[in-house]
Amino acid sequence: METINIPDFGTVIILDTYYYYDCPRLFSCESLAGQKYLSIWVDTDDDFDRWFYVPMSNARLRAVHTGKMTPYIALKHPEDGWVWNIITFFDGRASVARLHADEIQDDDLPSKDTIFDGNERELPELEEDPMIVAQREGREVIDLSLIKDHKQEIATHKLGIVLAGYQSLIWNIAYRNGGMRGRIPQQIKSNNTLNAVSLFAASFGVRLKSLARPALFGETDLTPNMELIMALMKSNDKDSLHTILQKIHPRASARYNLFLNSLINNDLELNTSWGSPSEKHDSVYLTKQLIYDTIKLLNEEKDQQIENITIIGILYAINKDRKLFSIKTDKENFSGIISDDILGRDFQIYSNVEANIEITLEVNPMTQEEHEAFKLIGITEL
């Protein structure tokens, strides 16, 4: 996402670049207030560049982008009857003034036969950048683009799995002080919940917005968690992934593994863009190969997805043939499998024991319900 800051005019974010030479020379852009422009470099001098910024409605800009209107017509006949004539000096100053349409010379415009060929799509185009909307509304904005053979539709159950998995990943990253077990506190969920607000073409895009509102420095409760998620998704080599996994809980690591597997199982790639009212923003594209590679790295980092606990209780049941055990404590039961490393030991039923339990997280991919799997890896009679 490229921005341009022009003194006395403001900041604009480039949407589409149609001609580039050293820098964008003919492009569309949008102000933080949501005004769209078609911008063209007019000429240069020893100490400045001269530009036209033409305010445009969404409908007209879409017509230019898709070739239904030439940029010459759009610039020569602006909707409001005038354009911004902007001079940007190389020392950082700028001069901004209105120029009436009658004063625009053909020599300053693209040729009359220049035409753009952007695609018109079944789904509506995304008209505003996430960062623009985030700053305007004071909410985190995330665009998820689910890409499969460039199709603009997706099975509802696949969409549900991906969205539920993404939301669960955010909740688990936010619950950094929690363990593998137990429910995530409702307050953490509320502060990190996303609402789906619109669809867009991308192949199939979903825009999400946070419920949380900004506090200090424009950050919401979700802001640091989105920074972690974007960093996690960008970590596709062993060292960077290991570093970021140290910052999140094994429960979140397991959730990320599950989320990536849901993309692979549904033959999807993912393009994500995030904007925050704090002006923080990021984007990442997960190709199928990157997803495969990251899953492989995560599987090599299994220790980051496991939690070990020590319990004291009664060895209530044992079945060495099926490698199953059950231990009762004062508060709950622990049932699961026995590690091969201790399977050859003798076990005394109904004895008081201190047991080392390995916990991994298993998730139903359809319902997103969590279930802890227990493995007995050590035991001592008391």
C-alpha positions as CSV (number, residue, x, y, z in Angstrom):
1,M,0.0,0.0,0.0
2,E,1.7,3.2,-1.2
3,T,0.7,6.6,0.2
4,I,1.5,10.1,-0.9
5,N,1.5,13.0,1.5
6,I,1.1,16.4,-0.1
7,P,1.3,19.6,2.1
8,D,-1.9,21.6,2.2
9,F,-3.7,18.8,0.4
10,G,-3.4,15.7,2.6
11,T,-2.5,12.0,2.4
12,V,-3.8,9.8,-0.5
13,I,-3.5,6.1,-0.9
14,I,-2.8,4.8,-4.4
15,L,-5.4,2.3,-5.6
16,D,-4.4,1.4,-9.2
17,T,-1.3,2.5,-11.1
18,Y,-1.9,2.8,-14.9
19,Y,1.5,4.3,-15.9
20,Y,4.7,4.1,-14.0
21,Y,8.1,5.7,-14.8
22,D,10.4,6.2,-11.8
23,C,7.2,6.7,-9.8
24,P,3.4,6.4,-10.5
25,R,2.6,8.9,-13.2
26,L,-1.1,8.1,-14.0
27,F,-3.0,6.4,-11.1
28,S,-6.2,6.4,-9.1
29,C,-6.0,7.2,-5.4
30,E,-8.2,7.9,-2.3
31,S,-8.0,10.4,0.5
32,L,-8.4,9.4,4.1
33,A,-11.8,11.0,4.0
34,G,-12.8,8.6,1.1
35,Q,-12.6,11.0,-1.8
36,K,-11.5,9.2,-5.0
37,Y,-9.1,10.9,-7.5
38,L,-7.7,10.2,-10.9
39,S,-4.2,11.7,-10.9
40,I,-1.8,12.5,-13.8
41,W,1.7,13.9,-13.9
42,V,1.6,16.9,-16.2
43,D,5.1,18.2,-16.5
44,T,8.3,18.8,-14.6
45,D,10.7,21.8,-14.1
46,D,14.1,22.2,-12.5
47,D,12.6,22.3,-9.0
48,F,9.1,20.9,-9.1
49,D,6.6,18.4,-10.7
50,R,3.1,19.5,-11.7
51,W,0.0,17.2,-11.3
52,F,-3.7,17.1,-11.9
53,Y,-5.9,15.5,-9.2
54,V,-9.4,15.1,-10.5
55,P,-12.1,14.3,-7.9
56,M,-14.3,11.4,-9.0
57,S,-17.3,9.5,-7.9
58,N,-17.0,5.8,-7.4
59,A,-19.2,5.2,-10.5
60,R,-17.0,7.4,-12.8
61,L,-13.8,5.9,-11.5
62,R,-15.1,2.4,-12.1
63,A,-16.1,3.4,-15.6
64,V,-12.6,4.7,-16.3
65,H,-11.0,1.6,-14.7
66,T,-13.1,-0.8,-16.8
67,G,-12.7,1.0,-20.1
68,K,-16.2,2.4,-20.4
69,M,-14.8,5.9,-20.3
70,T,-11.4,7.2,-21.5
71,P,-9.1,8.9,-19.0
72,Y,-9.0,11.8,-21.5
73,I,-12.8,12.4,-21.1
74,A,-12.7,11.9,-17.4
75,L,-9.9,14.5,-17.0
76,K,-11.1,17.0,-19.6
77,H,-14.7,17.0,-18.3
78,P,-14.5,16.6,-14.5
79,E,-17.8,16.0,-12.7
80,D,-17.4,19.2,-10.6
81,G,-16.1,21.3,-13.4
82,W,-12.6,21.7,-12.0
83,V,-9.5,19.8,-11.0
84,W,-6.8,20.3,-8.4
85,N,-3.6,21.7,-10.0
86,I,-0.8,20.7,-7.7
87,I,2.8,21.6,-7.8
88,T,5.1,19.5,-5.7
89,F,8.5,21.2,-5.1
90,F,11.5,19.0,-4.6
91,D,12.3,20.7,-1.3
92,G,9.0,19.3,0.2
93,R,6.7,22.3,-0.4
94,A,3.5,22.2,-2.4
95,S,1.2,24.6,-4.2
96,V,-2.4,23.6,-4.4
97,A,-5.1,25.5,-6.5
98,R,-8.2,24.8,-8.4
99,L,-8.1,24.8,-12.2
100,H,-11.4,25.2,-14.1
101,A,-12.1,22.6,-16.8
102,D,-11.9,25.3,-19.5
103,E,-8.3,26.0,-18.6
104,I,-7.1,22.4,-19.1
105,Q,-5.0,21.9,-22.2
106,D,-5.1,18.8,-24.3
107,D,-1.3,18.6,-24.3
108,D,-1.5,18.0,-20.5
109,L,-3.8,15.0,-20.9
110,P,-3.4,11.4,-22.1
111,S,-4.1,10.7,-25.7
112,K,-7.8,10.5,-26.6
113,D,-7.5,6.8,-27.6
114,T,-5.9,5.7,-24.2
115,I,-8.2,3.2,-22.5
116,F,-7.8,1.0,-19.4
117,D,-8.9,-2.6,-19.4
118,G,-9.6,-3.4,-15.7
119,N,-12.0,-6.3,-15.2
120,E,-15.6,-5.8,-14.2
121,R,-16.6,-8.4,-11.7
122,E,-19.7,-10.2,-10.4
123,L,-18.9,-9.3,-6.9
124,P,-18.6,-5.5,-6.1
125,E,-15.2,-4.1,-6.2
126,L,-13.6,-3.1,-2.9
127,E,-13.9,0.7,-3.1
128,E,-11.9,1.7,0.0
129,D,-8.6,0.6,1.4
130,P,-8.7,-1.0,4.9
131,M,-6.5,1.7,6.4
132,I,-8.8,4.5,5.2
133,V,-11.9,2.8,6.6
134,A,-10.1,1.9,9.9
135,Q,-9.1,5.6,10.5
136,R,-12.5,6.9,9.5
137,E,-14.5,4.5,11.7
138,G,-12.0,3.8,14.5
139,R,-12.1,0.0,13.9
140,E,-9.7,-2.6,12.9
141,V,-10.4,-3.6,9.2
142,I,-9.3,-6.9,7.7
143,D,-9.8,-8.1,4.2
144,L,-9.6,-11.8,3.6
145,S,-9.4,-12.8,-0.1
146,L,-10.0,-16.5,-0.6
147,I,-8.5,-17.5,-3.9
148,K,-9.3,-20.7,-5.8
149,D,-8.9,-20.8,-9.6
150,H,-9.9,-17.1,-9.7
151,K,-13.6,-18.0,-9.0
152,Q,-15.9,-15.5,-7.4
153,E,-17.9,-18.0,-5.4
154,I,-17.2,-20.5,-2.7
155,A,-19.1,-23.3,-1.0
156,T,-20.8,-22.0,2.2
157,H,-19.4,-24.8,4.4
158,K,-15.8,-23.9,3.2
159,L,-16.4,-20.2,3.9
160,G,-17.7,-21.0,7.3
161,I,-14.7,-23.2,8.2
162,V,-12.2,-20.6,7.2
163,L,-13.9,-17.6,8.9
164,A,-14.5,-19.6,12.1
165,G,-10.9,-20.8,12.1
166,Y,-9.6,-17.2,11.6
167,Q,-11.7,-15.8,14.4
168,S,-10.7,-18.7,16.7
169,L,-7.0,-18.0,15.9
170,I,-7.4,-14.4,16.9
171,W,-9.1,-15.3,20.2
172,N,-6.3,-17.8,21.0
173,I,-3.6,-15.4,20.2
174,A,-5.3,-12.8,22.4
175,Y,-5.4,-15.3,25.3
176,R,-1.7,-15.3,25.8
177,N,-1.8,-15.9,29.6
178,G,-4.0,-19.0,29.3
179,G,-3.3,-22.7,29.0
180,M,-4.2,-25.4,26.7
181,R,-7.3,-26.1,28.8
182,G,-10.4,-24.2,29.7
183,R,-12.6,-21.6,28.0
184,I,-11.3,-18.4,26.7
185,P,-12.7,-15.6,29.0
186,Q,-15.7,-13.9,27.4
187,Q,-14.1,-10.4,27.9
188,I,-11.2,-11.4,25.7
189,K,-13.6,-12.8,23.1
190,S,-15.7,-9.6,23.1
191,N,-12.6,-7.4,22.8
192,N,-11.3,-9.4,19.8
193,T,-14.5,-10.3,17.9
194,L,-14.8,-9.5,14.2
195,N,-18.0,-8.9,12.2
196,A,-18.3,-9.7,8.5
197,V,-19.6,-6.6,6.9
198,S,-19.3,-7.0,3.1
199,L,-18.1,-9.1,0.2
200,F,-15.9,-8.1,-2.6
201,A,-14.2,-9.5,-5.7
202,A,-10.8,-10.9,-5.0
203,S,-11.5,-13.9,-6.1
204,F,-13.9,-14.1,-3.2
205,G,-13.3,-11.5,-0.6
206,V,-14.8,-10.9,2.9
207,R,-14.3,-7.6,4.8
208,L,-14.2,-7.9,8.6
209,K,-14.4,-5.1,11.2
210,S,-13.7,-5.2,14.9
211,L,-16.2,-4.4,17.5
212,A,-13.5,-2.8,19.7
213,R,-13.0,1.0,19.6
214,P,-9.6,2.7,19.9
215,A,-8.1,3.9,23.1
216,L,-4.6,5.2,23.6
217,F,-2.7,6.2,20.4
218,G,-5.6,4.9,18.3
219,E,-5.0,1.3,19.2
220,T,-7.8,-1.1,20.0
221,D,-7.5,-4.2,22.1
222,L,-7.2,-6.1,18.8
223,T,-4.3,-4.1,17.4
224,P,-1.4,-6.0,19.1
225,N,-3.0,-9.3,18.3
226,M,-3.4,-8.4,14.6
227,E,0.3,-7.4,14.6
228,L,1.1,-10.9,15.9
229,I,-1.1,-12.6,13.4
230,M,0.4,-10.8,10.5
231,A,3.9,-11.5,11.7
232,L,3.0,-15.1,12.2
233,M,1.6,-15.4,8.6
234,K,4.8,-13.8,7.3
235,S,7.0,-16.2,9.2
236,N,7.8,-18.9,6.5
237,D,11.3,-19.9,7.4
238,K,12.4,-21.9,10.4
239,D,14.1,-19.2,12.4
240,S,11.4,-16.5,12.0
241,L,8.7,-19.0,12.8
242,H,10.4,-20.2,15.9
243,T,10.9,-16.7,17.1
244,I,7.2,-15.7,16.7
245,L,6.0,-19.0,18.2
246,Q,7.9,-18.0,21.4
247,K,5.5,-15.0,21.7
248,I,2.3,-17.0,21.5
249,H,0.8,-19.8,23.5
250,P,0.9,-23.5,22.2
251,R,-2.9,-23.3,22.0
252,A,-2.6,-20.5,19.4
253,S,0.1,-22.4,17.5
254,A,-2.1,-25.4,17.3
255,R,-4.9,-23.2,16.1
256,Y,-2.7,-21.7,13.4
257,N,-1.7,-25.2,12.2
258,L,-5.4,-26.1,12.0
259,F,-6.3,-22.9,10.1
260,L,-3.6,-23.5,7.5
261,N,-4.7,-27.1,7.1
262,S,-8.3,-25.9,6.5
263,L,-7.0,-23.7,3.6
264,I,-5.1,-26.7,2.1
265,N,-8.1,-29.1,2.5
266,N,-10.3,-26.6,0.7
267,D,-7.7,-25.9,-2.0
268,L,-7.5,-22.2,-1.1
269,E,-4.9,-19.5,-1.1
270,L,-5.2,-16.5,1.1
271,N,-4.5,-12.8,0.6
272,T,-4.9,-10.7,3.8
273,S,-4.8,-6.9,4.2
274,W,-5.2,-5.2,7.6
275,G,-5.6,-1.6,8.6
276,S,-5.8,-0.1,12.1
277,P,-7.0,3.3,13.4
278,S,-3.5,3.6,14.9
279,E,-2.3,3.8,11.2
280,K,-0.6,0.4,11.5
281,H,-1.2,-1.8,8.5
282,D,0.2,-4.9,6.8
283,S,-0.6,-7.4,4.1
284,V,0.5,-11.0,3.3
285,Y,-0.2,-13.4,0.5
286,L,-0.2,-17.1,1.4
287,T,0.2,-19.3,-1.7
288,K,-0.4,-23.0,-1.5
289,Q,3.3,-23.7,-1.5
290,L,3.9,-21.3,1.4
291,I,1.1,-22.9,3.3
292,Y,2.5,-26.4,2.7
293,D,6.0,-25.2,3.7
294,T,4.7,-23.5,6.9
295,I,2.6,-26.6,7.9
296,K,5.8,-28.6,7.6
297,L,7.7,-26.2,9.7
298,L,5.0,-26.1,12.3
299,N,5.0,-29.9,12.5
300,E,8.7,-29.7,13.2
301,E,7.9,-27.3,16.0
302,K,5.6,-29.7,17.8
303,D,7.0,-28.7,21.2
304,Q,5.5,-25.3,20.6
305,Q,2.0,-26.8,20.3
306,I,2.2,-29.1,23.4
307,E,1.7,-28.3,27.1
308,N,3.0,-30.5,29.9
309,I,1.3,-30.6,33.3
310,T,1.9,-32.5,36.5
311,I,-1.2,-33.9,38.4
312,I,-1.7,-35.9,41.6
313,G,-4.6,-38.4,41.7
314,I,-5.7,-42.0,41.7
315,L,-4.8,-44.3,38.8
316,Y,-8.4,-45.4,38.2
317,A,-8.0,-47.6,35.1
318,I,-5.3,-48.9,32.8
319,N,-5.4,-51.0,29.6
320,K,-1.9,-51.7,28.3
321,D,-3.2,-53.6,25.3
322,R,-5.1,-50.5,24.0
323,K,-2.6,-48.1,25.6
324,L,-5.3,-46.3,27.6
325,F,-5.3,-44.8,31.1
326,S,-7.6,-42.9,33.4
327,I,-6.6,-40.9,36.5
328,K,-9.0,-39.2,38.8
329,T,-8.0,-36.0,40.8
330,D,-10.0,-34.1,43.3
331,K,-11.4,-31.9,40.5
332,E,-11.5,-33.9,37.3
333,N,-10.7,-37.0,35.3
334,F,-7.8,-37.4,32.9
335,S,-8.2,-40.1,30.3
336,G,-6.1,-40.7,27.2
337,I,-3.2,-42.8,25.8
338,I,0.0,-44.1,27.3
339,S,3.3,-43.1,25.9
340,D,5.3,-46.0,24.4
341,D,8.2,-44.9,26.5
342,I,6.5,-46.1,29.8
343,L,4.2,-48.7,28.4
344,G,6.5,-51.5,29.7
345,R,6.3,-50.4,33.3
346,D,4.1,-52.1,36.0
347,F,1.1,-50.0,37.0
348,Q,-0.8,-50.4,40.3
349,I,-4.6,-49.8,39.9
350,Y,-6.1,-47.5,42.5
351,S,-2.7,-46.3,43.7
352,N,-2.0,-42.6,44.5
353,V,0.2,-41.3,41.7
354,E,2.0,-38.2,40.5
355,A,1.6,-38.2,36.7
356,N,3.1,-36.1,33.9
357,I,0.5,-35.4,31.2
358,E,1.2,-34.1,27.7
359,I,-1.7,-32.0,26.4
360,T,-2.4,-31.4,22.7
361,L,-5.3,-29.5,21.3
362,E,-7.7,-31.2,18.8
363,V,-10.4,-29.3,17.0
364,N,-13.4,-30.4,15.1
365,P,-12.9,-28.8,11.7
366,M,-16.6,-28.4,11.1
367,T,-17.8,-27.1,14.5
368,Q,-14.5,-25.6,15.7
369,E,-15.1,-27.2,19.1
370,E,-11.9,-27.8,21.0
371,H,-10.9,-31.1,22.7
372,E,-7.8,-31.7,24.8
373,A,-6.0,-35.0,24.1
374,F,-4.0,-36.4,27.0
375,K,-0.9,-38.6,26.9
376,L,0.6,-40.1,30.0
377,I,4.4,-39.6,29.6
378,G,5.5,-40.2,33.2
379,I,4.1,-41.6,36.5
380,T,5.4,-42.1,40.0
381,E,3.5,-44.0,42.8
382,L,3.2,-42.0,46.0
